[in-house]
Amino acid sequence: TDDSADAKKETLTMATNATFPPYEYYEGQDIVGIDAEIGQALADKLGMDFKIEDMEFDSIIPAVTSGKASMGMAGMTVTPDRLKSVDFSDTYATGVQAIIVKEGSDIKSVDDLFAEGANHKIGVQTGTTGDLYTTDDIEGAGLGTVERFQKGADAVLALTQGKIDCVVIDNNPAKSFVAANEGLKILDTEYAVEDYAICLPKNSPLTEKINTALAELTADGTIQKIIDKYISA
Ligand code: GLN
């Protein structure tokens, strides 16, 4: 290898929250998952070094806008509100806000959360779309309360302990959490369907490069291969 060229390599720093299997989570000391591998593949395509910075989910956008990170990648949903402070790449995955309950729960469908006098305690991860939607639609309408946790796994723990009635969270992490705990299930009805994308500083020259690299990695099957490695059909 050419050391002088390596020394000049720029670093693509990915801000994430590694509590979100199968997109980003710890395996021993390493952060692995779909986003970690796509991030690495993007860096390779762009001829950049790659580094992951783990932080709270609601610190990711501030890290990107302040330049502490080059991009944020965390199963992050494109929302109109986030678009006020960051740009998003093209979409690379679809997410669904799912509802986890205890077996035998009186919550059978998403409609039960909206029933007059329902008054459920809903667990979410702070700052996620699950938090934003339920805070607006349910707490805001006086139909229940929202309990916020820094990690989805902590919300799920509170559910197993009977402290809350359900957890609203992305479907693939939901599957991991349900698999890791007895007596929980995911409802068949979905709360919302969303697009995941990479957030970048507003008007960054990096955005077009990322989109081009994403398109190439999609065309040559790399993205699908990474997704298939972590999510069985
Ligand atoms: N997709 C959700 C969001 O963007 C959750 C992401 C996450 O918790 N990492 O808010």
Residues whose N, C-alpha, C, O or C-beta is under 5 A from the ligand:
A	BS01	LIG	F20 F57 A74 G75 M76 T77 Q125 G127 T128 T129 D170
